[in-house]
Amino acid sequence: MLANTAYIYISSFTTIIPADIDSILRAFSFGIGTISAFILCRLWGLGILDRRIVIVVVVNLIVQSVLIFSTLYLIGGISLLALSLISYASARRKIPWMVIIIAVPILALLHLGKSEMRRVHWMPGAPPPTLSDLPAYYTEWVGDSLDAREAGKRDPSTAGTSIFARASLIQMLCLSIDNVPDRKPYLWGESYIDIPAQIIPRFLWPEKPSSLLSNVRLALYFNLVTVENTLTVSIAFGTISEAYINFSFFGVVLLGLLMGMGFKRISMLADGVPQFSALGIFMILLTAWSFQIEQVMATWLSSLFQASVVCIGVPLAYRRFTGG
């Protein structure tokens, strides 16, 4: 967890890490960080974690969340907190309602001001916040959130979507069904064409297409962004909307069947296996990635594949070649 916290700080507030190896380090850091958070919170829930280590875990979770939220991508921090909460609650057999009561309103408030913060801080040439800027940065964010809430009360038509509506991506489903196929034709798999390329390491294919291109294609398809601002505007579609845009309701049904049967099969195979087995670790990763609903399939599979290689593939390869 400490290594992951250090990486998040270095990647967010310095330029020490070269761009060509940042994706590798990100996969390593978040893969190991996810596994560590899950295991430590489970030990905490079982009551066998030293109190001093509990303090270290809590501090790391808070620091990581604050640093991740400062990038104005809430889903990363929410995924980390949700995974830790599930791990703790499943071991404790008790839901920590006090944590939920405190965390949910804070996240909902930050969500209200996120669009305005992105508009200002994602402007071309706008410098990212430094570590010393964070107190003022979050003060500005809370102020924007309160302004957005008041504006929504005065004029409901200007109110932003709630964090629950945003999490469900219901607005993107409505947009997709309203436009496709009446105004826009089905894509017939166009947003999935970059998925096979994601299994090839970038050092073997430096010009490998980014998994984010699928999301960019969808945003351009609906004229939600222009070619010039694709790097400064982020619009989440999610896997369900993407399936509909490509293959209509049949694609949505097929996606549900494939993922449902796949998750069921993996969970049955993992039943009773050691926590540190390949399947045990993969179940932890799947739990974390189940919250990444904002991603399109190429990004979801690519990030899960990278984390699996780091957390499962590397240890297995090490044991095979060393006999350990």
Secondary structure as the mmCIF struct_conf table of DSSP 4:
data_model
#
loop_
_struct_conf.conf_type_id
_struct_conf.id
_struct_conf.beg_label_comp_id
_struct_conf.beg_label_asym_id
_struct_conf.beg_label_seq_id
_struct_conf.end_label_comp_id
_struct_conf.end_label_asym_id
_struct_conf.end_label_seq_id
HELX_RH_AL_P HELX_RH_AL_P1 LEU A 2 PHE A 13
BEND BEND1 ILE A 17 ILE A 17
HELX_RH_AL_P HELX_RH_AL_P2 ALA A 19 LEU A 46
TURN_TY1_P TURN_TY1_P1 GLY A 47 GLY A 47
BEND BEND2 LEU A 49 LEU A 49
HELX_RH_AL_P HELX_RH_AL_P3 ARG A 51 PHE A 69
TURN_TY1_P TURN_TY1_P2 SER A 70 LEU A 72
HELX_RH_AL_P HELX_RH_AL_P4 LEU A 74 ARG A 92
TURN_TY1_P TURN_TY1_P3 ARG A 93 ARG A 93
BEND BEND3 LYS A 94 LYS A 94
HELX_RH_AL_P HELX_RH_AL_P5 TRP A 97 HIS A 121
TURN_TY1_P TURN_TY1_P4 TRP A 122 TRP A 122
BEND BEND4 MET A 123 MET A 123
TURN_TY1_P TURN_TY1_P5 PRO A 124 GLY A 125
HELX_LH_PP_P HELX_LH_PP_P1 ALA A 126 THR A 130
HELX_RH_3T_P HELX_RH_3T_P1 LEU A 131 ASP A 133
HELX_RH_AL_P HELX_RH_AL_P6 LEU A 134 ARG A 154
HELX_RH_3T_P HELX_RH_3T_P2 PRO A 156 THR A 158
HELX_LH_PP_P HELX_LH_PP_P2 ALA A 159 SER A 162
HELX_RH_AL_P HELX_RH_AL_P7 ILE A 163 SER A 168
TURN_TY1_P TURN_TY1_P6 LEU A 169 LEU A 169
HELX_RH_AL_P HELX_RH_AL_P8 ILE A 170 ASN A 179
TURN_TY1_P TURN_TY1_P7 VAL A 180 ARG A 183
BEND BEND5 LYS A 184 LYS A 184
TURN_TY1_P TURN_TY1_P8 TRP A 188 GLY A 189
HELX_RH_3T_P HELX_RH_3T_P3 GLU A 190 TYR A 192
TURN_TY1_P TURN_TY1_P9 ILE A 193 ILE A 195
HELX_RH_3T_P HELX_RH_3T_P4 PRO A 196 ILE A 199
BEND BEND6 ILE A 200 ILE A 200
TURN_TY1_P TURN_TY1_P10 ARG A 202 LEU A 204
TURN_TY1_P TURN_TY1_P11 PRO A 206 GLU A 207
HELX_LH_PP_P HELX_LH_PP_P3 LYS A 208 SER A 210
TURN_TY1_P TURN_TY1_P12 SER A 211 LEU A 212
HELX_RH_AL_P HELX_RH_AL_P9 LEU A 213 TYR A 221
TURN_TY1_P TURN_TY1_P13 PHE A 222 ASN A 223
BEND BEND7 LEU A 224 VAL A 225
HELX_RH_3T_P HELX_RH_3T_P5 VAL A 227 ASN A 229
TURN_TY1_P TURN_TY1_P14 THR A 230 THR A 232
HELX_RH_AL_P HELX_RH_AL_P10 GLY A 238 ALA A 270
TURN_TY1_P TURN_TY1_P15 ASP A 271 GLY A 272
TURN_TY1_P TURN_TY1_P16 GLN A 275 PHE A 276
BEND BEND8 SER A 277 SER A 277
HELX_RH_AL_P HELX_RH_AL_P11 ALA A 278 TRP A 289
TURN_TY1_P TURN_TY1_P17 SER A 290 PHE A 291
TURN_TY1_P TURN_TY1_P18 ILE A 293 GLU A 294
BEND BEND9 GLN A 295 GLN A 295
HELX_RH_AL_P HELX_RH_AL_P12 MET A 297 SER A 308
HELX_RH_PI_P HELX_RH_PI_P1 VAL A 309 GLY A 313
HELX_RH_AL_P HELX_RH_AL_P13 VAL A 314 THR A 322
#
